[in-house]
Amino acid sequence: MNSNRSHPGPTIVDYANKEHFDLVILGSRGLNSLQEMVLGSVSHKVVKRVKCPVLIVK
């Protein structure tokens, strides 16, 4: 199983932190709050763990 496809949040966080990014820009799928609670949000996981600013684009 390809880890980049199965766990995109941690993969983005690890790469951004390792490479010392100045900014991470992510798209948002626009899930409603129930969908986000059940499915989780990649952008939410990245914002909480990455060591640089994050811009989320809808």
mmCIF file of the N, C-alpha and C atoms, coordinates in Angstrom:
data_MODEL
# 
_entry.id   MODEL 
# 
loop_
_atom_site.group_PDB 
_atom_site.id 
_atom_site.type_symbol 
_atom_site.label_atom_id 
_atom_site.label_alt_id 
_atom_site.label_comp_id 
_atom_site.label_asym_id 
_atom_site.label_entity_id 
_atom_site.label_seq_id 
_atom_site.pdbx_PDB_ins_code 
_atom_site.Cartn_x 
_atom_site.Cartn_y 
_atom_site.Cartn_z 
_atom_site.occupancy 
_atom_site.B_iso_or_equiv 
_atom_site.pdbx_formal_charge 
_atom_site.auth_seq_id 
_atom_site.auth_comp_id 
_atom_site.auth_asym_id 
_atom_site.auth_atom_id 
_atom_site.pdbx_PDB_model_num 
ATOM 1   N N  . MET A 1 1  ? 0.846   -1.180 0.000  1.00 0.00 ? 1  MET A N  1 
ATOM 2   C CA . MET A 1 1  ? 0.000   0.000  0.000  1.00 0.00 ? 1  MET A CA 1 
ATOM 3   C C  . MET A 1 1  ? 0.886   1.235  0.000  1.00 0.00 ? 1  MET A C  1 
ATOM 4   N N  . ASN A 1 2  ? 0.574   2.192  -0.841 1.00 0.00 ? 2  ASN A N  1 
ATOM 5   C CA . ASN A 1 2  ? 1.350   3.419  -0.959 1.00 0.00 ? 2  ASN A CA 1 
ATOM 6   C C  . ASN A 1 2  ? 1.027   4.354  0.199  1.00 0.00 ? 2  ASN A C  1 
ATOM 7   N N  . SER A 1 3  ? 2.003   4.657  1.038  1.00 0.00 ? 3  SER A N  1 
ATOM 8   C CA . SER A 1 3  ? 1.747   5.477  2.227  1.00 0.00 ? 3  SER A CA 1 
ATOM 9   C C  . SER A 1 3  ? 1.345   6.900  1.865  1.00 0.00 ? 3  SER A C  1 
ATOM 10  N N  . ASN A 1 4  ? 1.800   7.423  0.722  1.00 0.00 ? 4  ASN A N  1 
ATOM 11  C CA . ASN A 1 4  ? 1.417   8.773  0.323  1.00 0.00 ? 4  ASN A CA 1 
ATOM 12  C C  . ASN A 1 4  ? -0.071  8.869  0.059  1.00 0.00 ? 4  ASN A C  1 
ATOM 13  N N  . ARG A 1 5  ? -0.677  7.791  -0.448 1.00 0.00 ? 5  ARG A N  1 
ATOM 14  C CA . ARG A 1 5  ? -2.103  7.821  -0.742 1.00 0.00 ? 5  ARG A CA 1 
ATOM 15  C C  . ARG A 1 5  ? -2.939  7.477  0.472  1.00 0.00 ? 5  ARG A C  1 
ATOM 16  N N  . SER A 1 6  ? -2.425  6.650  1.361  1.00 0.00 ? 6  SER A N  1 
ATOM 17  C CA . SER A 1 6  ? -3.230  6.218  2.486  1.00 0.00 ? 6  SER A CA 1 
ATOM 18  C C  . SER A 1 6  ? -3.156  7.169  3.681  1.00 0.00 ? 6  SER A C  1 
ATOM 19  N N  . HIS A 1 7  ? -2.097  7.962  3.778  1.00 0.00 ? 7  HIS A N  1 
ATOM 20  C CA . HIS A 1 7  ? -1.925  8.888  4.901  1.00 0.00 ? 7  HIS A CA 1 
ATOM 21  C C  . HIS A 1 7  ? -1.360  10.223 4.418  1.00 0.00 ? 7  HIS A C  1 
ATOM 22  N N  . PRO A 1 8  ? -2.145  11.007 3.662  1.00 0.00 ? 8  PRO A N  1 
ATOM 23  C CA . PRO A 1 8  ? -1.591  12.237 3.101  1.00 0.00 ? 8  PRO A CA 1 
ATOM 24  C C  . PRO A 1 8  ? -1.229  13.287 4.152  1.00 0.00 ? 8  PRO A C  1 
ATOM 25  N N  . GLY A 1 9  ? -2.007  13.400 5.228  1.00 0.00 ? 9  GLY A N  1 
ATOM 26  C CA . GLY A 1 9  ? -1.723  14.412 6.258  1.00 0.00 ? 9  GLY A CA 1 
ATOM 27  C C  . GLY A 1 9  ? -0.347  14.250 6.869  1.00 0.00 ? 9  GLY A C  1 
ATOM 28  N N  . PRO A 1 10 ? -0.062  13.098 7.475  1.00 0.00 ? 10 PRO A N  1 
ATOM 29  C CA . PRO A 1 10 ? 1.263   12.898 8.068  1.00 0.00 ? 10 PRO A CA 1 
ATOM 30  C C  . PRO A 1 10 ? 2.401   12.979 7.049  1.00 0.00 ? 10 PRO A C  1 
ATOM 31  N N  . THR A 1 11 ? 2.147   12.554 5.818  1.00 0.00 ? 11 THR A N  1 
ATOM 32  C CA . THR A 1 11 ? 3.175   12.627 4.785  1.00 0.00 ? 11 THR A CA 1 
ATOM 33  C C  . THR A 1 11 ? 3.522   14.077 4.470  1.00 0.00 ? 11 THR A C  1 
ATOM 34  N N  . ILE A 1 12 ? 2.509   14.923 4.343  1.00 0.00 ? 12 ILE A N  1 
ATOM 35  C CA . ILE A 1 12 ? 2.729   16.352 4.083  1.00 0.00 ? 12 ILE A CA 1 
ATOM 36  C C  . ILE A 1 12 ? 3.463   16.987 5.256  1.00 0.00 ? 12 ILE A C  1 
ATOM 37  N N  . VAL A 1 13 ? 3.028   16.689 6.473  1.00 0.00 ? 13 VAL A N  1 
ATOM 38  C CA . VAL A 1 13 ? 3.654   17.256 7.674  1.00 0.00 ? 13 VAL A CA 1 
ATOM 39  C C  . VAL A 1 13 ? 5.122   16.856 7.761  1.00 0.00 ? 13 VAL A C  1 
ATOM 40  N N  . ASP A 1 14 ? 5.403   15.574 7.592  1.00 0.00 ? 14 ASP A N  1 
ATOM 41  C CA . ASP A 1 14 ? 6.788   15.095 7.672  1.00 0.00 ? 14 ASP A CA 1 
ATOM 42  C C  . ASP A 1 14 ? 7.668   15.785 6.636  1.00 0.00 ? 14 ASP A C  1 
ATOM 43  N N  . TYR A 1 15 ? 7.186   15.862 5.412  1.00 0.00 ? 15 TYR A N  1 
ATOM 44  C CA . TYR A 1 15 ? 7.983   16.462 4.340  1.00 0.00 ? 15 TYR A CA 1 
ATOM 45  C C  . TYR A 1 15 ? 8.192   17.957 4.566  1.00 0.00 ? 15 TYR A C  1 
ATOM 46  N N  . ALA A 1 16 ? 7.130   18.671 4.915  1.00 0.00 ? 16 ALA A N  1 
ATOM 47  C CA . ALA A 1 16 ? 7.235   20.121 5.132  1.00 0.00 ? 16 ALA A CA 1 
ATOM 48  C C  . ALA A 1 16 ? 8.164   20.440 6.297  1.00 0.00 ? 16 ALA A C  1 
ATOM 49  N N  . ASN A 1 17 ? 8.066   19.673 7.374  1.00 0.00 ? 17 ASN A N  1 
ATOM 50  C CA . ASN A 1 17 ? 8.930   19.915 8.533  1.00 0.00 ? 17 ASN A CA 1 
ATOM 51  C C  . ASN A 1 17 ? 10.384  19.536 8.233  1.00 0.00 ? 17 ASN A C  1 
ATOM 52  N N  . LYS A 1 18 ? 10.592  18.457 7.507  1.00 0.00 ? 18 LYS A N  1 
ATOM 53  C CA . LYS A 1 18 ? 11.945  18.014 7.171  1.00 0.00 ? 18 LYS A CA 1 
ATOM 54  C C  . LYS A 1 18 ? 12.653  19.012 6.249  1.00 0.00 ? 18 LYS A C  1 
ATOM 55  N N  . GLU A 1 19 ? 11.896  19.582 5.318  1.00 0.00 ? 19 GLU A N  1 
ATOM 56  C CA . GLU A 1 19 ? 12.471  20.507 4.333  1.00 0.00 ? 19 GLU A CA 1 
ATOM 57  C C  . GLU A 1 19 ? 12.404  21.970 4.791  1.00 0.00 ? 19 GLU A C  1 
ATOM 58  N N  . HIS A 1 20 ? 11.874  22.225 5.993  1.00 0.00 ? 20 HIS A N  1 
ATOM 59  C CA . HIS A 1 20 ? 11.806  23.578 6.570  1.00 0.00 ? 20 HIS A CA 1 
ATOM 60  C C  . HIS A 1 20 ? 11.070  24.565 5.642  1.00 0.00 ? 20 HIS A C  1 
ATOM 61  N N  . PHE A 1 21 ? 9.875   24.186 5.228  1.00 0.00 ? 21 PHE A N  1 
ATOM 62  C CA . PHE A 1 21 ? 9.068   25.041 4.360  1.00 0.00 ? 21 PHE A CA 1 
ATOM 63  C C  . PHE A 1 21 ? 8.751   26.363 5.048  1.00 0.00 ? 21 PHE A C  1 
ATOM 64  N N  . ASP A 1 22 ? 8.601   27.418 4.243  1.00 0.00 ? 22 ASP A N  1 
ATOM 65  C CA . ASP A 1 22 ? 8.162   28.715 4.747  1.00 0.00 ? 22 ASP A CA 1 
ATOM 66  C C  . ASP A 1 22 ? 6.645   28.798 4.821  1.00 0.00 ? 22 ASP A C  1 
ATOM 67  N N  . LEU A 1 23 ? 5.950   28.059 3.944  1.00 0.00 ? 23 LEU A N  1 
ATOM 68  C CA . LEU A 1 23 ? 4.498   28.109 3.859  1.00 0.00 ? 23 LEU A CA 1 
ATOM 69  C C  . LEU A 1 23 ? 4.004   26.839 3.183  1.00 0.00 ? 23 LEU A C  1 
ATOM 70  N N  . VAL A 1 24 ? 2.890   26.302 3.679  1.00 0.00 ? 24 VAL A N  1 
ATOM 71  C CA . VAL A 1 24 ? 2.203   25.180 3.029  1.00 0.00 ? 24 VAL A CA 1 
ATOM 72  C C  . VAL A 1 24 ? 0.857   25.700 2.556  1.00 0.00 ? 24 VAL A C  1 
ATOM 73  N N  . ILE A 1 25 ? 0.525   25.443 1.291  1.00 0.00 ? 25 ILE A N  1 
ATOM 74  C CA . ILE A 1 25 ? -0.763  25.843 0.733  1.00 0.00 ? 25 ILE A CA 1 
ATOM 75  C C  . ILE A 1 25 ? -1.539  24.576 0.407  1.00 0.00 ? 25 ILE A C  1 
ATOM 76  N N  . LEU A 1 26 ? -2.747  24.481 0.959  1.00 0.00 ? 26 LEU A N  1 
ATOM 77  C CA . LEU A 1 26 ? -3.592  23.296 0.767  1.00 0.00 ? 26 LEU A CA 1 
ATOM 78  C C  . LEU A 1 26 ? -4.963  23.700 0.258  1.00 0.00 ? 26 LEU A C  1 
ATOM 79  N N  . GLY A 1 27 ? -5.561  22.834 -0.506 1.00 0.00 ? 27 GLY A N  1 
ATOM 80  C CA . GLY A 1 27 ? -6.939  23.019 -0.915 1.00 0.00 ? 27 GLY A CA 1 
ATOM 81  C C  . GLY A 1 27 ? -7.867  22.369 0.096  1.00 0.00 ? 27 GLY A C  1 
ATOM 82  N N  . SER A 1 28 ? -9.073  22.897 0.205  1.00 0.00 ? 28 SER A N  1 
ATOM 83  C CA . SER A 1 28 ? -10.081 22.337 1.096  1.00 0.00 ? 28 SER A CA 1 
ATOM 84  C C  . SER A 1 28 ? -11.227 21.799 0.248  1.00 0.00 ? 28 SER A C  1 
ATOM 85  N N  . ARG A 1 29 ? -11.680 20.585 0.564  1.00 0.00 ? 29 ARG A N  1 
ATOM 86  C CA . ARG A 1 29 ? -12.796 19.993 -0.181 1.00 0.00 ? 29 ARG A CA 1 
ATOM 87  C C  . ARG A 1 29 ? -14.133 20.561 0.264  1.00 0.00 ? 29 ARG A C  1 
ATOM 88  N N  . GLY A 1 30 ? -14.161 21.281 1.367  1.00 0.00 ? 30 GLY A N  1 
ATOM 89  C CA . GLY A 1 30 ? -15.396 21.882 1.822  1.00 0.00 ? 30 GLY A CA 1 
ATOM 90  C C  . GLY A 1 30 ? -16.360 20.903 2.459  1.00 0.00 ? 30 GLY A C  1 
ATOM 91  N N  . LEU A 1 31 ? -15.839 19.957 3.229  1.00 0.00 ? 31 LEU A N  1 
ATOM 92  C CA . LEU A 1 31 ? -16.716 19.021 3.927  1.00 0.00 ? 31 LEU A CA 1 
ATOM 93  C C  . LEU A 1 31 ? -17.536 19.762 4.972  1.00 0.00 ? 31 LEU A C  1 
ATOM 94  N N  . ASN A 1 32 ? -18.758 19.300 5.198  1.00 0.00 ? 32 ASN A N  1 
ATOM 95  C CA . ASN A 1 32 ? -19.524 19.891 6.294  1.00 0.00 ? 32 ASN A CA 1 
ATOM 96  C C  . ASN A 1 32 ? -18.973 19.338 7.609  1.00 0.00 ? 32 ASN A C  1 
ATOM 97  N N  . SER A 1 33 ? -19.411 19.873 8.729  1.00 0.00 ? 33 SER A N  1 
ATOM 98  C CA . SER A 1 33 ? -18.824 19.505 10.020 1.00 0.00 ? 33 SER A CA 1 
ATOM 99  C C  . SER A 1 33 ? -19.019 18.022 10.356 1.00 0.00 ? 33 SER A C  1 
ATOM 100 N N  . LEU A 1 34 ? -20.148 17.435 9.974  1.00 0.00 ? 34 LEU A N  1 
ATOM 101 C CA . LEU A 1 34 ? -20.371 16.010 10.226 1.00 0.00 ? 34 LEU A CA 1 
ATOM 102 C C  . LEU A 1 34 ? -19.421 15.154 9.390  1.00 0.00 ? 34 LEU A C  1 
ATOM 103 N N  . GLN A 1 35 ? -19.290 15.462 8.112  1.00 0.00 ? 35 GLN A N  1 
ATOM 104 C CA . GLN A 1 35 ? -18.367 14.719 7.246  1.00 0.00 ? 35 GLN A CA 1 
ATOM 105 C C  . GLN A 1 35 ? -16.936 14.836 7.766  1.00 0.00 ? 35 GLN A C  1 
ATOM 106 N N  . GLU A 1 36 ? -16.555 16.038 8.180  1.00 0.00 ? 36 GLU A N  1 
ATOM 107 C CA . GLU A 1 36 ? -15.199 16.256 8.681  1.00 0.00 ? 36 GLU A CA 1 
ATOM 108 C C  . GLU A 1 36 ? -14.951 15.459 9.957  1.00 0.00 ? 36 GLU A C  1 
ATOM 109 N N  . MET A 1 37 ? -15.962 15.385 10.839 1.00 0.00 ? 37 MET A N  1 
ATOM 110 C CA . MET A 1 37 ? -15.816 14.638 12.087 1.00 0.00 ? 37 MET A CA 1 
ATOM 111 C C  . MET A 1 37 ? -15.647 13.142 11.802 1.00 0.00 ? 37 MET A C  1 
ATOM 112 N N  . VAL A 1 38 ? -16.408 12.622 10.854 1.00 0.00 ? 38 VAL A N  1 
ATOM 113 C CA . VAL A 1 38 ? -16.352 11.197 10.540 1.00 0.00 ? 38 VAL A CA 1 
ATOM 114 C C  . VAL A 1 38 ? -15.113 10.857 9.713  1.00 0.00 ? 38 VAL A C  1 
ATOM 115 N N  . LEU A 1 39 ? -14.842 11.635 8.685  1.00 0.00 ? 39 LEU A N  1 
ATOM 116 C CA . LEU A 1 39 ? -13.769 11.325 7.751  1.00 0.00 ? 39 LEU A CA 1 
ATOM 117 C C  . LEU A 1 39 ? -12.429 11.916 8.164  1.00 0.00 ? 39 LEU A C  1 
ATOM 118 N N  . GLY A 1 40 ? -12.462 12.974 8.956  1.00 0.00 ? 40 GLY A N  1 
ATOM 119 C CA . GLY A 1 40 ? -11.235 13.675 9.280  1.00 0.00 ? 40 GLY A CA 1 
ATOM 120 C C  . GLY A 1 40 ? -10.901 14.646 8.170  1.00 0.00 ? 40 GLY A C  1 
ATOM 121 N N  . SER A 1 41 ? -9.986  15.532 8.414  1.00 0.00 ? 41 SER A N  1 
ATOM 122 C CA . SER A 1 41 ? -9.618  16.549 7.444  1.00 0.00 ? 41 SER A CA 1 
ATOM 123 C C  . SER A 1 41 ? -8.104  16.582 7.332  1.00 0.00 ? 41 SER A C  1 
ATOM 124 N N  . VAL A 1 42 ? -7.604  16.392 6.120  1.00 0.00 ? 42 VAL A N  1 
ATOM 125 C CA . VAL A 1 42 ? -6.161  16.464 5.897  1.00 0.00 ? 42 VAL A CA 1 
ATOM 126 C C  . VAL A 1 42 ? -5.657  17.847 6.275  1.00 0.00 ? 42 VAL A C  1 
ATOM 127 N N  . SER A 1 43 ? -6.376  18.881 5.850  1.00 0.00 ? 43 SER A N  1 
ATOM 128 C CA . SER A 1 43 ? -5.915  20.240 6.149  1.00 0.00 ? 43 SER A CA 1 
ATOM 129 C C  . SER A 1 43 ? -5.877  20.498 7.651  1.00 0.00 ? 43 SER A C  1 
ATOM 130 N N  . HIS A 1 44 ? -6.850  19.978 8.388  1.00 0.00 ? 44 HIS A N  1 
ATOM 131 C CA . HIS A 1 44 ? -6.872  20.149 9.843  1.00 0.00 ? 44 HIS A CA 1 
ATOM 132 C C  . HIS A 1 44 ? -5.666  19.457 10.477 1.00 0.00 ? 44 HIS A C  1 
ATOM 133 N N  . LYS A 1 45 ? -5.369  18.250 10.025 1.00 0.00 ? 45 LYS A N  1 
ATOM 134 C CA . LYS A 1 45 ? -4.210  17.516 10.565 1.00 0.00 ? 45 LYS A CA 1 
ATOM 135 C C  . LYS A 1 45 ? -2.908  18.248 10.270 1.00 0.00 ? 45 LYS A C  1 
ATOM 136 N N  . VAL A 1 46 ? -2.797  18.797 9.069  1.00 0.00 ? 46 VAL A N  1 
ATOM 137 C CA . VAL A 1 46 ? -1.575  19.518 8.694  1.00 0.00 ? 46 VAL A CA 1 
ATOM 138 C C  . VAL A 1 46 ? -1.425  20.789 9.523  1.00 0.00 ? 46 VAL A C  1 
ATOM 139 N N  . VAL A 1 47 ? -2.493  21.563 9.648  1.00 0.00 ? 47 VAL A N  1 
ATOM 140 C CA . VAL A 1 47 ? -2.437  22.818 10.411 1.00 0.00 ? 47 VAL A CA 1 
ATOM 141 C C  . VAL A 1 47 ? -1.983  22.570 11.845 1.00 0.00 ? 47 VAL A C  1 
ATOM 142 N N  . LYS A 1 48 ? -2.457  21.484 12.445 1.00 0.00 ? 48 LYS A N  1 
ATOM 143 C CA . LYS A 1 48 ? -2.125  21.190 13.844 1.00 0.00 ? 48 LYS A CA 1 
ATOM 144 C C  . LYS A 1 48 ? -0.674  20.764 14.043 1.00 0.00 ? 48 LYS A C  1 
ATOM 145 N N  . ARG A 1 49 ? -0.026  20.203 13.010 1.00 0.00 ? 49 ARG A N  1 
ATOM 146 C CA . ARG A 1 49 ? 1.276   19.561 13.228 1.00 0.00 ? 49 ARG A CA 1 
ATOM 147 C C  . ARG A 1 49 ? 2.454   20.155 12.460 1.00 0.00 ? 49 ARG A C  1 
ATOM 148 N N  . VAL A 1 50 ? 2.188   20.928 11.425 1.00 0.00 ? 50 VAL A N  1 
ATOM 149 C CA . VAL A 1 50 ? 3.295   21.469 10.639 1.00 0.00 ? 50 VAL A CA 1 
ATOM 150 C C  . VAL A 1 50 ? 3.901   22.684 11.356 1.00 0.00 ? 50 VAL A C  1 
ATOM 151 N N  . LYS A 1 51 ? 5.203   22.896 11.162 1.00 0.00 ? 51 LYS A N  1 
ATOM 152 C CA . LYS A 1 51 ? 5.924   23.944 11.882 1.00 0.00 ? 51 LYS A CA 1 
ATOM 153 C C  . LYS A 1 51 ? 6.077   25.233 11.086 1.00 0.00 ? 51 LYS A C  1 
ATOM 154 N N  . CYS A 1 52 ? 5.121   25.521 10.203 1.00 0.00 ? 52 CYS A N  1 
ATOM 155 C CA . CYS A 1 52 ? 5.141   26.759 9.425  1.00 0.00 ? 52 CYS A CA 1 
ATOM 156 C C  . CYS A 1 52 ? 3.697   27.192 9.202  1.00 0.00 ? 52 CYS A C  1 
ATOM 157 N N  . PRO A 1 53 ? 3.500   28.407 8.704  1.00 0.00 ? 53 PRO A N  1 
ATOM 158 C CA . PRO A 1 53 ? 2.130   28.846 8.402  1.00 0.00 ? 53 PRO A CA 1 
ATOM 159 C C  . PRO A 1 53 ? 1.508   27.970 7.313  1.00 0.00 ? 53 PRO A C  1 
ATOM 160 N N  . VAL A 1 54 ? 0.164   27.870 7.363  1.00 0.00 ? 54 VAL A N  1 
ATOM 161 C CA . VAL A 1 54 ? -0.587  27.102 6.377  1.00 0.00 ? 54 VAL A CA 1 
ATOM 162 C C  . VAL A 1 54 ? -1.689  27.991 5.822  1.00 0.00 ? 54 VAL A C  1 
ATOM 163 N N  . LEU A 1 55 ? -1.802  28.028 4.486  1.00 0.00 ? 55 LEU A N  1 
ATOM 164 C CA . LEU A 1 55 ? -2.861  28.749 3.806  1.00 0.00 ? 55 LEU A CA 1 
ATOM 165 C C  . LEU A 1 55 ? -3.806  27.711 3.236  1.00 0.00 ? 55 LEU A C  1 
ATOM 166 N N  . ILE A 1 56 ? -5.080  27.757 3.635  1.00 0.00 ? 56 ILE A N  1 
ATOM 167 C CA . ILE A 1 56 ? -6.087  26.824 3.126  1.00 0.00 ? 56 ILE A CA 1 
ATOM 168 C C  . ILE A 1 56 ? -6.968  27.559 2.137  1.00 0.00 ? 56 ILE A C  1 
ATOM 169 N N  . VAL A 1 57 ? -7.039  27.020 0.919  1.00 0.00 ? 57 VAL A N  1 
ATOM 170 C CA . VAL A 1 57 ? -7.807  27.639 -0.169 1.00 0.00 ? 57 VAL A CA 1 
ATOM 171 C C  . VAL A 1 57 ? -9.058  26.813 -0.401 1.00 0.00 ? 57 VAL A C  1 
ATOM 172 N N  . LYS A 1 58 ? -10.217 27.490 -0.428 1.00 0.00 ? 58 LYS A N  1 
ATOM 173 C CA . LYS A 1 58 ? -11.480 26.799 -0.715 1.00 0.00 ? 58 LYS A CA 1 
ATOM 174 C C  . LYS A 1 58 ? -11.820 26.920 -2.166 1.00 0.00 ? 58 LYS A C  1 
# 
